[in-house]
Amino acid sequence: MSSALAANAAQVHAALKESSSEEETIKRLKRDLSASLIEVANGKAREAAETKAANQLRAQIEELYKRIDEEERHSLQQNARLNELLQERDKLQSSLQDLYTTQEQLQDRRAAAEEEAKKRERLERQLKQNKAHFEQQQQEIAKKQAELAQSEEQITALQQQLSVTQQQVQQEVQESQEIQRRIAGKRSGAEGKAGRARAHEI
């Protein structure tokens, strides 16, 4: 635009020098100059509009860049937060797995403890039964010992009675034998006297 304006001005100046009487040429040149000025003005207006539009576009582009940067930062923040959440989830899952493992161990220990308690209860019942049986046997043994002692006492008493009876029987036998000897002696004496008497009579 500026070069065209300079060219037109040079033509006007040259034309004025060549012929000042050529009004028509001057008018034409003035019209051309006016047209050129109008075109320059229009060009400046368009340039200003284009500059404004360019500035607006530049501002929009800068705003878009800002928004992109913000979105990227936000995306990075979201990714960081996502990574934090994923790490937290992994930790929670690990903790949950540890809890499951601990729970299983506790269940196993509780089952073992319950089984041990049942064994102890069975053993305790068995011990009580054995103790009751032992006490019953002890009572029976004590009873039998008492009966045995009583029987031994009875046997001793019977043995004593038997000894006394045997002594009495022996004494009676001796007395009976003595009596029989006496009777036999008396018979012998009587028979001797009778024989002597018969012999004397003869």
VMD Tcl script that draws the C-alpha trace (Angstrom):
set ca {
  {0.00 0.00 0.00}
  {2.72 2.52 0.89}
  {4.64 1.81 -2.35}
  {1.53 2.37 -4.45}
  {0.87 5.67 -2.69}
  {4.41 6.83 -3.35}
  {4.13 5.89 -7.04}
  {0.89 7.83 -7.44}
  {2.34 10.88 -5.73}
  {5.33 10.77 -8.07}
  {3.05 10.57 -11.08}
  {1.05 13.57 -9.85}
  {4.17 15.59 -9.31}
  {5.48 14.67 -12.77}
  {2.19 15.51 -14.40}
  {2.06 18.93 -12.72}
  {5.49 19.70 -14.04}
  {4.67 18.55 -17.58}
  {1.42 20.36 -18.01}
  {-0.42 22.43 -15.50}
  {-3.14 22.98 -18.07}
  {-4.12 19.43 -18.31}
  {-6.92 19.68 -15.79}
  {-8.39 16.48 -16.90}
  {-5.20 14.64 -16.23}
  {-4.92 16.32 -12.86}
  {-8.49 15.43 -11.98}
  {-7.90 11.88 -13.09}
  {-4.75 11.74 -11.07}
  {-6.57 13.25 -8.10}
  {-9.27 10.66 -8.46}
  {-6.63 7.98 -8.66}
  {-4.92 9.50 -5.63}
  {-8.22 9.65 -3.75}
  {-8.94 6.10 -4.76}
  {-5.47 5.15 -3.66}
  {-5.95 6.98 -0.35}
  {-9.31 5.31 0.10}
  {-7.74 2.01 -0.77}
  {-4.93 2.74 1.68}
  {-7.47 3.69 4.33}
  {-9.46 0.61 3.57}
  {-6.27 -1.41 3.62}
  {-5.38 0.10 6.98}
  {-8.87 -0.67 8.24}
  {-8.61 -4.18 6.93}
  {-5.11 -4.41 8.35}
  {-6.41 -3.13 11.69}
  {-9.30 -5.58 11.51}
  {-6.94 -8.35 10.53}
  {-4.56 -7.27 13.27}
  {-7.45 -7.24 15.72}
  {-8.58 -10.61 14.44}
  {-5.01 -11.86 14.61}
  {-4.70 -10.52 18.14}
  {-7.99 -12.15 19.01}
  {-6.84 -15.38 17.44}
  {-3.50 -15.04 19.23}
  {-5.33 -14.44 22.48}
  {-7.57 -17.41 21.78}
  {-4.53 -19.52 20.93}
  {-2.79 -18.38 24.12}
  {-5.96 -19.14 26.04}
  {-6.08 -22.53 24.38}
  {-2.43 -23.10 25.30}
  {-3.23 -22.08 28.85}
  {-6.21 -24.40 28.91}
  {-4.07 -27.15 27.40}
  {-1.41 -26.51 30.05}
  {-4.08 -26.50 32.73}
  {-5.59 -29.67 31.32}
  {-2.15 -31.24 31.16}
  {-1.44 -30.16 34.73}
  {-4.88 -31.35 35.72}
  {-4.27 -34.57 33.83}
  {-0.91 -34.94 35.53}
  {-2.56 -34.23 38.85}
  {-5.28 -36.73 38.01}
  {-2.65 -39.26 36.96}
  {-0.73 -38.60 40.15}
  {-3.93 -38.91 42.16}
  {-4.82 -42.01 40.18}
  {-1.40 -43.47 40.93}
  {-1.85 -42.58 44.60}
  {-5.26 -44.22 44.59}
  {-3.86 -47.27 42.83}
  {-1.03 -47.50 45.34}
  {-3.51 -47.03 48.17}
  {-5.71 -49.72 46.63}
  {-2.74 -52.06 46.38}
  {-1.85 -51.35 50.01}
  {-5.45 -51.94 51.06}
  {-5.59 -55.15 49.06}
  {-2.32 -56.25 50.64}
  {-3.65 -55.32 54.08}
  {-6.89 -57.15 53.29}
  {-4.94 -60.21 52.20}
  {-2.91 -60.00 55.40}
  {-6.17 -59.79 57.33}
  {-7.52 -62.81 55.49}
  {-4.31 -64.69 56.23}
  {-4.43 -63.63 59.88}
  {-8.10 -64.59 60.05}
  {-7.35 -68.01 58.60}
  {-4.50 -68.46 61.07}
  {-6.77 -67.41 63.92}
  {-9.46 -69.81 62.70}
  {-6.89 -72.61 62.53}
  {-5.63 -71.74 66.01}
  {-9.18 -71.54 67.34}
  {-10.01 -74.91 65.77}
  {-6.83 -76.38 67.25}
  {-7.64 -74.82 70.62}
  {-11.20 -76.16 70.47}
  {-9.90 -79.61 69.55}
  {-7.37 -79.39 72.37}
  {-10.13 -78.29 74.74}
  {-12.27 -81.23 73.60}
  {-9.33 -83.58 74.15}
  {-8.80 -82.11 77.59}
  {-12.49 -82.45 78.37}
  {-12.43 -86.08 77.22}
  {-9.26 -86.67 79.21}
  {-10.77 -84.96 82.23}
  {-13.93 -87.07 81.93}
  {-11.78 -90.17 81.54}
  {-9.71 -89.17 84.55}
  {-12.87 -88.55 86.56}
  {-14.24 -91.91 85.46}
  {-10.94 -93.59 86.29}
  {-10.84 -91.81 89.62}
  {-14.42 -92.84 90.40}
  {-13.63 -96.40 89.30}
  {-10.44 -96.37 91.37}
  {-12.29 -95.02 94.38}
  {-14.97 -97.66 93.87}
  {-12.28 -100.32 93.63}
  {-10.62 -98.90 96.74}
  {-13.95 -99.05 98.52}
  {-14.47 -102.61 97.32}
  {-10.92 -103.50 98.34}
  {-11.44 -101.88 101.73}
  {-14.71 -103.75 102.06}
  {-13.08 -107.03 101.06}
  {-10.17 -106.32 103.38}
  {-12.66 -105.70 106.17}
  {-14.49 -108.88 105.24}
  {-11.17 -110.72 105.05}
  {-10.14 -109.36 108.42}
  {-13.49 -110.41 109.82}
  {-13.10 -113.82 108.18}
  {-9.61 -114.12 109.59}
  {-10.95 -113.23 113.00}
  {-13.68 -115.81 112.56}
  {-11.12 -118.35 111.36}
  {-8.91 -117.58 114.35}
  {-11.88 -117.94 116.66}
  {-12.88 -121.18 114.96}
  {-9.31 -122.42 115.11}
  {-9.26 -121.61 118.80}
  {-12.60 -123.33 119.27}
  {-11.34 -126.28 117.22}
  {-8.21 -126.46 119.33}
  {-10.27 -126.40 122.49}
  {-12.63 -128.98 121.05}
  {-9.70 -131.16 119.97}
  {-8.24 -130.88 123.44}
  {-11.61 -131.76 124.94}
  {-12.04 -134.69 122.55}
  {-8.52 -135.88 123.25}
  {-9.14 -135.58 126.94}
  {-12.43 -137.42 126.60}
  {-10.72 -140.10 124.50}
  {-8.05 -140.47 127.13}
  {-10.66 -140.62 129.83}
  {-12.63 -143.16 127.82}
  {-9.51 -145.24 127.29}
  {-8.74 -145.02 130.97}
  {-12.25 -146.13 131.79}
  {-12.00 -148.97 129.31}
  {-8.68 -150.05 130.83}
  {-10.23 -149.98 134.25}
  {-13.21 -151.95 133.07}
  {-10.94 -154.47 131.36}
  {-8.86 -154.75 134.51}
  {-11.91 -155.35 136.63}
  {-13.13 -157.99 134.21}
  {-9.79 -159.75 134.29}
  {-9.78 -159.72 138.07}
  {-13.29 -161.03 138.28}
  {-12.61 -163.79 135.80}
  {-9.46 -164.78 137.72}
  {-11.36 -164.94 140.96}
  {-14.09 -166.99 139.31}
  {-11.57 -169.41 137.84}
  {-9.82 -169.84 141.10}
  {-13.11 -170.42 142.77}
  {-14.13 -173.06 140.28}
  {-10.77 -174.72 140.61}
  {-11.07 -174.71 144.36}
  {-14.46 -176.25 144.14}
  {-13.14 -179.03 142.01}
}
mol new
graphics top color blue
foreach p $ca { graphics top sphere $p radius 0.5 }
foreach p [lrange $ca 0 end-1] q [lrange $ca 1 end] { graphics top cylinder $p $q radius 0.2 }
display resetview
